[in-house]
Amino acid sequence: MKVILRSYALSDRTGLIRAINAVCGEGLWMSTSRFEPTPAWEHALADPNCGCHLLLLAVGTNAPVGWCRVFREPDVQGTVASLGIGLLPIYRDRGIGTQMAQKALAWAWSADVERVVLRTRRDNHRAVRVFSRCGFYVTDEAGEGWVEMACDPPALRAGRSNASIGLERVLRLPVVSVADRERTWL
């Protein structure tokens, strides 16, 4: 199963929404059971070349099998962007999510984003491992079963090693306070 990563194009809309709905329909990893586009999503789907977002696709056999999106957060102080990734089940555990996250972070840092944030299910061990390897750390709980994670540009991360966190299969997740960087445990 060959998969290529590329930027979203207007002609991809139907296939992308189909892939998003398939992942939502699993009822495991997404917060909704079907795609409910926010204004940021509508903008990204309508204007793929706008510099305020990145929308990547993982494409296999001429159809999207996954996506990665980075949207700037307009109401957050400083330059913060949110990240979201999804892949159809048979394409998971192949390094595709890691590649998409790395490309998304490279885009964010080149676009002068100061922090990238995301929300994921606490029990989505695969995603937590991928995000941790890419430099994300847990910042807070985000409702029942969800955690918030953040990633800072490499220059700010230099003093902190995510490899040393030891996720212990996510039985105990580190929480790093944004204000003082003290580590506590969930």
C-alpha positions as CSV (number, residue, x, y, z in Angstrom):
1,M,0.0,0.0,0.0
2,K,1.8,3.0,-1.3
3,V,0.9,6.3,0.4
4,I,2.1,9.8,-0.6
5,L,1.8,12.9,1.4
6,R,0.8,16.1,-0.4
7,S,-1.1,19.3,0.1
8,Y,-4.8,19.3,-0.1
9,A,-6.4,20.6,-3.4
10,L,-10.0,21.7,-3.9
11,S,-10.7,18.5,-5.9
12,D,-9.9,16.4,-2.8
13,R,-12.8,17.8,-0.7
14,T,-15.2,14.8,-1.1
15,G,-12.5,12.2,-0.6
16,L,-11.1,14.0,2.5
17,I,-14.6,14.3,4.1
18,R,-15.2,10.6,3.4
19,A,-11.9,9.7,5.2
20,I,-12.7,12.0,8.1
21,N,-16.2,10.6,8.5
22,A,-14.8,7.0,8.4
23,V,-12.4,7.9,11.3
24,C,-15.2,9.7,13.2
25,G,-17.5,6.7,12.6
26,E,-15.1,4.4,14.5
27,G,-16.4,6.2,17.6
28,L,-13.0,5.9,19.3
29,W,-10.6,8.7,18.6
30,M,-12.6,11.7,17.5
31,S,-14.9,13.9,19.6
32,T,-17.8,13.7,17.1
33,S,-19.3,10.7,15.3
34,R,-19.3,12.6,12.0
35,F,-17.4,15.5,10.4
36,E,-18.8,18.8,11.7
37,P,-16.6,21.5,10.0
38,T,-15.7,24.5,12.1
39,P,-15.2,27.9,10.4
40,A,-11.5,27.2,10.3
41,W,-12.1,23.9,8.5
42,E,-14.5,25.5,6.0
43,H,-11.9,28.1,5.3
44,A,-9.1,25.5,4.8
45,L,-11.4,23.4,2.5
46,A,-12.3,26.5,0.4
47,D,-8.9,28.1,0.3
48,P,-6.1,25.5,0.2
49,N,-3.3,28.1,-0.5
50,C,-4.0,30.5,2.4
51,G,-1.0,30.9,4.6
52,C,-3.0,30.8,7.9
53,H,-3.3,27.0,7.8
54,L,-1.7,23.8,6.5
55,L,-3.8,20.9,5.2
56,L,-1.9,17.8,4.3
57,L,-3.3,14.6,2.9
58,A,-2.1,11.0,3.0
59,V,-3.2,9.6,-0.4
60,G,-3.3,5.9,-1.3
61,T,-4.7,4.5,-4.5
62,N,-6.0,7.9,-5.6
63,A,-8.1,8.6,-2.5
64,P,-7.3,10.3,0.8
65,V,-6.6,7.8,3.6
66,G,-5.6,10.4,6.2
67,W,-5.1,14.1,6.9
68,C,-3.1,16.4,9.0
69,R,-4.2,20.0,9.6
70,V,-2.6,22.9,11.4
71,F,-4.9,25.9,12.0
72,R,-3.7,29.2,13.6
73,E,-5.8,30.0,16.7
74,P,-7.0,33.6,16.3
75,D,-8.2,34.1,19.8
76,V,-5.0,32.9,21.6
77,Q,-2.3,35.3,22.8
78,G,0.8,34.9,20.8
79,T,1.1,32.7,17.7
80,V,-0.5,29.4,18.6
81,A,-1.8,26.8,16.1
82,S,-3.8,23.6,16.7
83,L,-2.9,20.3,15.1
84,G,-5.2,17.4,14.1
85,I,-4.3,14.1,12.5
86,G,-6.4,11.2,11.4
87,L,-5.7,8.0,9.4
88,L,-7.9,5.1,8.3
89,P,-7.2,2.0,10.4
90,I,-5.3,-0.1,7.9
91,Y,-2.8,2.8,7.4
92,R,-1.9,3.2,11.0
93,D,1.4,1.9,12.5
94,R,3.3,2.6,9.3
95,G,4.9,5.9,10.3
96,I,2.5,8.0,8.2
97,G,1.2,9.9,11.2
98,T,4.7,10.6,12.4
99,Q,5.7,11.9,9.0
100,M,2.6,14.1,8.8
101,A,3.2,15.5,12.3
102,Q,6.9,16.3,11.5
103,K,5.9,18.1,8.3
104,A,3.2,20.0,10.1
105,L,5.6,21.1,12.8
106,A,8.2,22.1,10.2
107,W,5.5,24.3,8.5
108,A,4.5,25.8,11.9
109,W,8.0,26.8,12.9
110,S,8.7,28.3,9.4
111,A,5.4,30.3,9.8
112,D,6.6,31.7,13.1
113,V,4.2,29.8,15.2
114,E,5.3,29.9,18.9
115,R,3.4,26.8,20.1
116,V,1.4,24.0,18.5
117,V,-1.4,22.4,20.6
118,L,-3.7,19.4,20.3
119,R,-6.2,17.3,22.1
120,T,-6.2,13.5,22.0
121,R,-7.8,10.7,23.8
122,R,-5.8,9.7,26.9
123,D,-6.2,6.0,25.9
124,N,-5.0,6.6,22.4
125,H,-1.5,5.2,23.2
126,R,-0.4,5.2,19.6
127,A,-1.1,8.9,19.1
128,V,0.4,9.9,22.5
129,R,3.6,8.0,21.5
130,V,3.7,9.7,18.1
131,F,3.1,13.1,19.5
132,S,5.6,12.7,22.3
133,R,8.3,11.5,19.9
134,C,7.6,14.7,17.8
135,G,8.2,16.9,20.9
136,F,4.7,17.3,22.4
137,Y,4.2,17.1,26.1
138,V,1.0,16.8,28.1
139,T,-0.2,20.2,29.5
140,D,-3.6,19.4,31.0
141,E,-6.6,17.1,31.1
142,A,-9.3,18.2,28.7
143,G,-12.4,16.6,29.9
144,E,-13.2,13.0,30.6
145,G,-10.7,10.8,28.8
146,W,-9.0,13.6,26.9
147,V,-5.6,15.3,27.3
148,E,-4.1,18.5,25.9
149,M,-0.6,18.4,24.5
150,A,1.7,21.2,23.3
151,C,4.9,21.5,21.4
152,D,7.3,24.4,21.4
153,P,9.8,25.3,18.7
154,P,13.1,23.3,18.9
155,A,15.0,26.3,20.4
156,L,12.6,26.3,23.4
157,R,12.7,22.5,23.8
158,A,16.5,22.3,23.9
159,G,16.6,21.9,27.7
160,R,13.8,19.2,27.9
161,S,14.1,15.7,26.5
162,N,10.8,13.9,25.8
163,A,12.8,10.7,25.4
164,S,13.5,10.9,29.1
165,I,9.9,11.2,30.1
166,G,9.3,7.5,29.9
167,L,5.6,7.2,29.0
168,E,5.3,3.8,30.7
169,R,2.7,2.9,28.1
170,V,0.8,6.1,29.0
171,L,-0.3,4.7,32.3
172,R,1.0,7.8,33.9
173,L,1.3,10.8,31.6
174,P,3.6,13.7,32.5
175,V,1.9,17.1,32.8
176,V,4.2,20.1,32.2
177,S,2.8,23.4,33.5
178,V,3.0,26.0,30.8
179,A,3.6,28.7,33.4
180,D,6.5,27.2,35.3
181,R,7.4,24.0,33.5
182,E,7.2,21.9,36.7
183,R,6.3,18.3,36.0
184,T,3.4,16.6,37.8
185,W,1.7,13.3,37.0
186,L,-1.9,12.5,36.0
